[in-house]
Amino acid sequence: ILCSEVRLTRLSASQCGFEGASALERYISAIPAVEAALPAFWDPASRELLKGSTQFGKAEEAAAEAHRGAAAIFTRLPDTVFAEESSNKPTLEEFVAAFIKASALVSTRAFQTGCSLGAVLCPVLDFLNHTELEKTNAGYRFTDEDFSLEALKPVRDGKEILVCYDKEADYLDMWERYGFFDTAATIHTVEILIPSSSALFSSLGIGPFWIPENHFNVPLTCPLRTALTELAQASLGAQASEEQVDQHALLQMANLIRSHLGVYPDWLNRPNDDTVCAGDLVAKQPQAARKVLLYERDLLASTLGKIEGLTRGALSCATQVAA
């Protein structure tokens, strides 16, 4: 029995039409291609544009994993698996492309039911669009045997039904998972890496560590801040005041942010060319990469400015702090 992943790949590769097709085949054919919007499935040249962001490493790892998974499945599949759709078994390249399409379909459209069903595809229900939690007018619920779509407030005829995909997801998380920028997101964070040349690398590792937009100085919401505070306490000793510990930790965080800001590419400062076809997801990839990098750079630069304000000029001594 073929697993669902292989079944979806087989149907994606078959390019079946609507006439005489099964319900699942018609569903696969009707789904718009979204793989070009997901960084994990960009072409290598486009993924390179994400260098400077931790999104680059994530996309590279996900792309490599998808190709390895597709190749491993392909080598084990008998030719008869594709006999219903084609007279010939697809090439490895064709199979990988179909596998990526199937993977993108599952990652952007599957529902995590929270019950024994696990993750499921639910045609039609998965056409619901996302909005911020306060503007949702409907919600869905799964049981072990069924699902329901329920209005949370009156919905007029012709009004779009909107749900919230994930109330706890941040701006970049929505883009990474679904391929769009959620302008209504209220959570904004950026991940940074610890340089191997940093004295902190041996204690903290490479990371990533996320920097929240407005709560970088609150230990419970910024693990890096907590770790730096603990290291500062150990380094300065019991005689150090709480303010000295805080200043030391903030200076180290400032140095790490400053180091990360230095890895963003120079091409971000060039004029932006936004003349692309509205529906061309591939052509939009450089723009998406630019938007991600600028978003990260601006948030980190803003956070650095706030840290400089909190340290009240102590950053003039930052060179004396190991980072």
Secondary structure, DSSP 4 states (H G I P E B T S, - for coil): ---HHHHHHHHHHHT--STT--HHHHHHHHSPP-GGGSGGGS-HHHHHTTTTSHHHHHHHHHHHHHHHHHHHHHHH--GGGGTTT-SSPPPHHHHHHHHHHHHHHHHHH-EE-SSTT-EE--TTGGGPEE--GGG--EEEEE-SS-EEEEESS---TTPPPEE-S-TT--HHHHHHHHSS--TT----EEEE---TTSTTHHHH-S--EEEESS-TT-GGG-HHHHHHHHHHHHHH-TTS-HHHHHHHHHHHHHHHHHHHHTTS-GGGGSPP-----TT-TTTTHHHHHHHHHHHHHHHHHHHHHHHHHHTTTGGGGGGGS--
